[in-house]
Amino acid sequence: MGFCQLDDAAHIFERLQDGVTTRTVDARINLGNFNCTRGRWLEAATEYTASTNSTPTTQDSTQNSRADLQYLLSRAYFGVNDVKASRWTLTAAVHLNPNSLSFRRHCH
């Protein structure tokens, strides 16, 4: 997928952000992931924060998925060199899912 196509995909994700529904939360996470791959860490952190704040409280929204969001947010904060926020959100992810080895390997 070329850069123009990736930009088009980002534009589509941005257009999906109008309402706060489960699909919009997924779109925000996807847009955050896209921004991470492009090195747009601050934009990714914004999308992950919005996803964390608007994650519906249904059975689909488990504690593990909230932990995954905190982990993604931690990576984005690390990308913008906000080490304090990165540590705090990684700690939150580990607290939400203490058995996750993928979270713990970053806690050195």
MODELLER restraints for C-alpha pairs under 7 A, 6 or more apart:
rsr = mdl.restraints
at = mdl.atoms
rsr.add(forms.Gaussian(group=physical.xy_distance, feature=features.Distance(at['CA:10:A'], at['CA:31:A']), mean=6.31, stdev=0.5))
rsr.add(forms.Gaussian(group=physical.xy_distance, feature=features.Distance(at['CA:13:A'], at['CA:27:A']), mean=5.72, stdev=0.5))
rsr.add(forms.Gaussian(group=physical.xy_distance, feature=features.Distance(at['CA:13:A'], at['CA:31:A']), mean=5.99, stdev=0.5))
rsr.add(forms.Gaussian(group=physical.xy_distance, feature=features.Distance(at['CA:16:A'], at['CA:24:A']), mean=6.16, stdev=0.5))
rsr.add(forms.Gaussian(group=physical.xy_distance, feature=features.Distance(at['CA:16:A'], at['CA:27:A']), mean=6.66, stdev=0.5))
rsr.add(forms.Gaussian(group=physical.xy_distance, feature=features.Distance(at['CA:17:A'], at['CA:24:A']), mean=5.60, stdev=0.5))
rsr.add(forms.Gaussian(group=physical.xy_distance, feature=features.Distance(at['CA:17:A'], at['CA:28:A']), mean=6.94, stdev=0.5))
rsr.add(forms.Gaussian(group=physical.xy_distance, feature=features.Distance(at['CA:20:A'], at['CA:54:A']), mean=6.72, stdev=0.5))
rsr.add(forms.Gaussian(group=physical.xy_distance, feature=features.Distance(at['CA:22:A'], at['CA:56:A']), mean=6.79, stdev=0.5))
rsr.add(forms.Gaussian(group=physical.xy_distance, feature=features.Distance(at['CA:25:A'], at['CA:51:A']), mean=5.32, stdev=0.5))
rsr.add(forms.Gaussian(group=physical.xy_distance, feature=features.Distance(at['CA:25:A'], at['CA:54:A']), mean=6.97, stdev=0.5))
rsr.add(forms.Gaussian(group=physical.xy_distance, feature=features.Distance(at['CA:25:A'], at['CA:55:A']), mean=6.52, stdev=0.5))
rsr.add(forms.Gaussian(group=physical.xy_distance, feature=features.Distance(at['CA:28:A'], at['CA:47:A']), mean=5.40, stdev=0.5))
rsr.add(forms.Gaussian(group=physical.xy_distance, feature=features.Distance(at['CA:28:A'], at['CA:48:A']), mean=6.87, stdev=0.5))
rsr.add(forms.Gaussian(group=physical.xy_distance, feature=features.Distance(at['CA:28:A'], at['CA:51:A']), mean=6.12, stdev=0.5))
rsr.add(forms.Gaussian(group=physical.xy_distance, feature=features.Distance(at['CA:29:A'], at['CA:47:A']), mean=6.50, stdev=0.5))
rsr.add(forms.Gaussian(group=physical.xy_distance, feature=features.Distance(at['CA:29:A'], at['CA:48:A']), mean=6.02, stdev=0.5))
rsr.add(forms.Gaussian(group=physical.xy_distance, feature=features.Distance(at['CA:29:A'], at['CA:51:A']), mean=6.53, stdev=0.5))
rsr.add(forms.Gaussian(group=physical.xy_distance, feature=features.Distance(at['CA:31:A'], at['CA:47:A']), mean=6.90, stdev=0.5))
rsr.add(forms.Gaussian(group=physical.xy_distance, feature=features.Distance(at['CA:32:A'], at['CA:43:A']), mean=6.98, stdev=0.5))
rsr.add(forms.Gaussian(group=physical.xy_distance, feature=features.Distance(at['CA:32:A'], at['CA:44:A']), mean=4.07, stdev=0.5))
rsr.add(forms.Gaussian(group=physical.xy_distance, feature=features.Distance(at['CA:32:A'], at['CA:45:A']), mean=6.98, stdev=0.5))
rsr.add(forms.Gaussian(group=physical.xy_distance, feature=features.Distance(at['CA:32:A'], at['CA:47:A']), mean=5.20, stdev=0.5))
rsr.add(forms.Gaussian(group=physical.xy_distance, feature=features.Distance(at['CA:32:A'], at['CA:48:A']), mean=6.02, stdev=0.5))
rsr.add(forms.Gaussian(group=physical.xy_distance, feature=features.Distance(at['CA:33:A'], at['CA:44:A']), mean=6.74, stdev=0.5))
rsr.add(forms.Gaussian(group=physical.xy_distance, feature=features.Distance(at['CA:35:A'], at['CA:41:A']), mean=6.50, stdev=0.5))
rsr.add(forms.Gaussian(group=physical.xy_distance, feature=features.Distance(at['CA:35:A'], at['CA:43:A']), mean=6.41, stdev=0.5))
rsr.add(forms.Gaussian(group=physical.xy_distance, feature=features.Distance(at['CA:35:A'], at['CA:44:A']), mean=5.17, stdev=0.5))
rsr.add(forms.Gaussian(group=physical.xy_distance, feature=features.Distance(at['CA:36:A'], at['CA:44:A']), mean=5.87, stdev=0.5))
rsr.add(forms.Gaussian(group=physical.xy_distance, feature=features.Distance(at['CA:36:A'], at['CA:76:A']), mean=6.91, stdev=0.5))
rsr.add(forms.Gaussian(group=physical.xy_distance, feature=features.Distance(at['CA:41:A'], at['CA:76:A']), mean=4.98, stdev=0.5))
rsr.add(forms.Gaussian(group=physical.xy_distance, feature=features.Distance(at['CA:41:A'], at['CA:77:A']), mean=6.95, stdev=0.5))
rsr.add(forms.Gaussian(group=physical.xy_distance, feature=features.Distance(at['CA:41:A'], at['CA:79:A']), mean=5.42, stdev=0.5))
rsr.add(forms.Gaussian(group=physical.xy_distance, feature=features.Distance(at['CA:41:A'], at['CA:80:A']), mean=5.75, stdev=0.5))
rsr.add(forms.Gaussian(group=physical.xy_distance, feature=features.Distance(at['CA:42:A'], at['CA:76:A']), mean=6.80, stdev=0.5))
rsr.add(forms.Gaussian(group=physical.xy_distance, feature=features.Distance(at['CA:42:A'], at['CA:80:A']), mean=6.37, stdev=0.5))
rsr.add(forms.Gaussian(group=physical.xy_distance, feature=features.Distance(at['CA:44:A'], at['CA:76:A']), mean=6.04, stdev=0.5))
rsr.add(forms.Gaussian(group=physical.xy_distance, feature=features.Distance(at['CA:45:A'], at['CA:73:A']), mean=5.53, stdev=0.5))
rsr.add(forms.Gaussian(group=physical.xy_distance, feature=features.Distance(at['CA:45:A'], at['CA:76:A']), mean=5.18, stdev=0.5))
rsr.add(forms.Gaussian(group=physical.xy_distance, feature=features.Distance(at['CA:45:A'], at['CA:77:A']), mean=6.37, stdev=0.5))
rsr.add(forms.Gaussian(group=physical.xy_distance, feature=features.Distance(at['CA:48:A'], at['CA:69:A']), mean=6.57, stdev=0.5))
rsr.add(forms.Gaussian(group=physical.xy_distance, feature=features.Distance(at['CA:48:A'], at['CA:73:A']), mean=5.63, stdev=0.5))
rsr.add(forms.Gaussian(group=physical.xy_distance, feature=features.Distance(at['CA:49:A'], at['CA:73:A']), mean=6.93, stdev=0.5))
rsr.add(forms.Gaussian(group=physical.xy_distance, feature=features.Distance(at['CA:52:A'], at['CA:69:A']), mean=6.47, stdev=0.5))
rsr.add(forms.Gaussian(group=physical.xy_distance, feature=features.Distance(at['CA:55:A'], at['CA:61:A']), mean=6.85, stdev=0.5))
rsr.add(forms.Gaussian(group=physical.xy_distance, feature=features.Distance(at['CA:63:A'], at['CA:96:A']), mean=6.15, stdev=0.5))
rsr.add(forms.Gaussian(group=physical.xy_distance, feature=features.Distance(at['CA:64:A'], at['CA:96:A']), mean=6.71, stdev=0.5))
rsr.add(forms.Gaussian(group=physical.xy_distance, feature=features.Distance(at['CA:64:A'], at['CA:97:A']), mean=5.90, stdev=0.5))
rsr.add(forms.Gaussian(group=physical.xy_distance, feature=features.Distance(at['CA:67:A'], at['CA:93:A']), mean=4.28, stdev=0.5))
rsr.add(forms.Gaussian(group=physical.xy_distance, feature=features.Distance(at['CA:67:A'], at['CA:96:A']), mean=5.43, stdev=0.5))
rsr.add(forms.Gaussian(group=physical.xy_distance, feature=features.Distance(at['CA:67:A'], at['CA:97:A']), mean=6.08, stdev=0.5))
rsr.add(forms.Gaussian(group=physical.xy_distance, feature=features.Distance(at['CA:68:A'], at['CA:93:A']), mean=6.76, stdev=0.5))
rsr.add(forms.Gaussian(group=physical.xy_distance, feature=features.Distance(at['CA:70:A'], at['CA:89:A']), mean=5.47, stdev=0.5))
rsr.add(forms.Gaussian(group=physical.xy_distance, feature=features.Distance(at['CA:70:A'], at['CA:90:A']), mean=6.42, stdev=0.5))
rsr.add(forms.Gaussian(group=physical.xy_distance, feature=features.Distance(at['CA:70:A'], at['CA:92:A']), mean=6.63, stdev=0.5))
rsr.add(forms.Gaussian(group=physical.xy_distance, feature=features.Distance(at['CA:70:A'], at['CA:93:A']), mean=5.17, stdev=0.5))
rsr.add(forms.Gaussian(group=physical.xy_distance, feature=features.Distance(at['CA:71:A'], at['CA:89:A']), mean=6.69, stdev=0.5))
rsr.add(forms.Gaussian(group=physical.xy_distance, feature=features.Distance(at['CA:71:A'], at['CA:90:A']), mean=5.57, stdev=0.5))
rsr.add(forms.Gaussian(group=physical.xy_distance, feature=features.Distance(at['CA:71:A'], at['CA:93:A']), mean=5.64, stdev=0.5))
rsr.add(forms.Gaussian(group=physical.xy_distance, feature=features.Distance(at['CA:73:A'], at['CA:89:A']), mean=6.79, stdev=0.5))
rsr.add(forms.Gaussian(group=physical.xy_distance, feature=features.Distance(at['CA:74:A'], at['CA:86:A']), mean=4.28, stdev=0.5))
rsr.add(forms.Gaussian(group=physical.xy_distance, feature=features.Distance(at['CA:74:A'], at['CA:87:A']), mean=6.91, stdev=0.5))
rsr.add(forms.Gaussian(group=physical.xy_distance, feature=features.Distance(at['CA:74:A'], at['CA:89:A']), mean=5.19, stdev=0.5))
rsr.add(forms.Gaussian(group=physical.xy_distance, feature=features.Distance(at['CA:74:A'], at['CA:90:A']), mean=5.46, stdev=0.5))
rsr.add(forms.Gaussian(group=physical.xy_distance, feature=features.Distance(at['CA:75:A'], at['CA:86:A']), mean=6.69, stdev=0.5))
rsr.add(forms.Gaussian(group=physical.xy_distance, feature=features.Distance(at['CA:77:A'], at['CA:83:A']), mean=6.88, stdev=0.5))
rsr.add(forms.Gaussian(group=physical.xy_distance, feature=features.Distance(at['CA:77:A'], at['CA:85:A']), mean=6.24, stdev=0.5))
rsr.add(forms.Gaussian(group=physical.xy_distance, feature=features.Distance(at['CA:77:A'], at['CA:86:A']), mean=5.03, stdev=0.5))
rsr.add(forms.Gaussian(group=physical.xy_distance, feature=features.Distance(at['CA:78:A'], at['CA:86:A']), mean=5.36, stdev=0.5))
rsr.add(forms.Gaussian(group=physical.xy_distance, feature=features.Distance(at['CA:94:A'], at['CA:103:A']), mean=6.17, stdev=0.5))
rsr.add(forms.Gaussian(group=physical.xy_distance, feature=features.Distance(at['CA:94:A'], at['CA:104:A']), mean=6.91, stdev=0.5))
